Amino acid sequence: MARPDPLEPDSLTADRFGHCPALWLALPLLLGCSLDAAIGIAPGPWLLVGALAAALGWVARRQAFVAGLAIVIAGTTIGAAWHQLRMPPQSPVTVRRPFVELPILVEHATPRKDGEGWTGLGWITDRDGGYFRRRIALSARGACPAEGAELMFAGGLTAIAADADGYDAWLRSQGATLKLRGGRVLGVLAPPSRFAVWRQAQQARLEKWLRALPWDDPDGGALLAATMLGRTALLPADAKEAFAATGTLHLFAISGLHIAGMAAALLWLAKRARLPELPAGVAILGLLWL
């Protein structure tokens, strides 16, 4: 049987849509997230409606229209509730004391280029201080912790303005409303998981390998690590300026183009090794998730 030409024009008939793409299933979830961002919702009732709609969709799975409508309702309501539960408070916050001690759950941490300290994002876990569940941008000294560690920090606390620009505007886009500068770890409240520690070690090993191989060129290795891992902080000053001027910095550091580059490299390796398609795909997805 002749293989169809993928570039040949094809009419958008009903039989084209026998299998629903994953993106279609994500659209109701995205709609729910947008609804919560626009109006704000109480997650409890919306989760209940979503569960009932999902149950109705399963019961009526042989009736395409009813099942499809139920799935859309379930996806929208569950997406709105999930967004409300995951999104930290965005209301204006007033910092009454410039120097604080706060328990923070580290969500993301990256060592600085010079190795002196680290930066990252975290969640405030103190229920009594008025900052509970606020996302905070961290800048601290010492060894970079693994994700998932709950630490007691001391440092200078400032609020991020709603109309901030530059780096602060990016922090606001990530949901952060506070910044901790000159942070110092006072103690460990809850250690990270073994998996998080292992993943951090593997990422550091991969970054070191990319910076040292396949050539003895620190700047070239930094460029490779920046494009493959998104570690744009490693770039030399002139390369970082060029990245920023051309928009490449945004593509790699924010839009996740480095993940696409890593996926392309893994696919190339899988084809060169003649690995079976399904096991190779599962392995590549697992590596990208790590």
Secondary structure, DSSP 4 states (H G I P E B T S, - for coil): -PPPPTTS-----GGGGSS--HHHHHHHHHHHHHHHHHH---HHHHHHHHHHHHHHHHHTTTSHHHHHHHHHHHHHHHHHHHHHHHSPP-S----S-SEEEEEEEEEEEEE-TTSS-EEEEEEE--SSSS-TT-EEEEEE-SSPPPTT-EEEEEEEEEEPPTT--THHHHHHHTTEEEEEEEEEEEEEEEPPPHHHHHHHHHHHHHHHHHHHSSSS-HHHHHHHHHHHH--GGGS-HHHHHHHHHHTHHHHHHTS-HHHHHHHHHHHHHHHHTT--HHHHHHHHHHHHH-
